[in-house]
Amino acid sequence: MRKPRDFDAELKALDDKARALKTRKVRQLGELVIATGADTLTANERAGALIVLAETKEAEKREAWGRRGAAFFQGRSRRNAPATNRDSDGAPAQPGGAQPVPGRKGAT
C-alpha cells in the first residue's frame, strides 16, 4: 500500500519556494537599480521613466534600449571578478561593483 501524500506539506513547500523567488526578484531589481545608477533618481523619476518605457510601441527604440541593456550586462561581466565568483543566475556578487554606463542620461 502506498504512503498517503501530505498535501499540506507540499503546498507549504511550494508557498515557501514562491516566496523565495519573489524575494530574489525584488533583490535583483534593487541591485539593477543601484548598478545602473538609477538610485540617484527620485522614485517619481524612476516611475516616470518606466512608464514611458512600458508605453513605448516603437520597435526601433525598444530594440536600441535592448542592445544597450545587453551591452551593459556584458560590460559588467568583464569588470567583475572571474566567472567562478559570480552567481549562476548572472547577478553580481557585490551589487555596487558595476560602474554606470557613461552617457546614460541623454539616451531616449
Contacts in CASP RR format, 6 or more apart in sequence:
PFRMAT RR
TARGET T0000
AUTHOR 0000-0000-0000
METHOD contacts of the structure
MODEL  1
MRKPRDFDAELKALDDKARALKTRKVRQLGELVIATGADTLTANERAGAL
IVLAETKEAEKREAWGRRGAAFFQGRSRRNAPATNRDSDGAPAQPGGAQP
VPGRKGAT
28 89 0 8 1.000
28 91 0 8 1.000
30 95 0 8 1.000
31 91 0 8 1.000
31 92 0 8 1.000
31 95 0 8 1.000
31 96 0 8 1.000
32 38 0 8 1.000
33 39 0 8 1.000
33 46 0 8 1.000
34 95 0 8 1.000
34 96 0 8 1.000
35 76 0 8 1.000
35 92 0 8 1.000
35 95 0 8 1.000
35 96 0 8 1.000
35 97 0 8 1.000
35 98 0 8 1.000
35 100 0 8 1.000
36 72 0 8 1.000
36 100 0 8 1.000
36 101 0 8 1.000
36 104 0 8 1.000
37 100 0 8 1.000
37 104 0 8 1.000
38 46 0 8 1.000
38 49 0 8 1.000
41 49 0 8 1.000
53 65 0 8 1.000
56 62 0 8 1.000
61 108 0 8 1.000
65 107 0 8 1.000
68 101 0 8 1.000
68 107 0 8 1.000
71 101 0 8 1.000
72 101 0 8 1.000
76 92 0 8 1.000
76 98 0 8 1.000
77 86 0 8 1.000
77 90 0 8 1.000
79 97 0 8 1.000
79 98 0 8 1.000
79 99 0 8 1.000
80 86 0 8 1.000
80 92 0 8 1.000
80 93 0 8 1.000
80 97 0 8 1.000
80 98 0 8 1.000
81 93 0 8 1.000
85 93 0 8 1.000
86 92 0 8 1.000
86 93 0 8 1.000
87 93 0 8 1.000
92 98 0 8 1.000
END
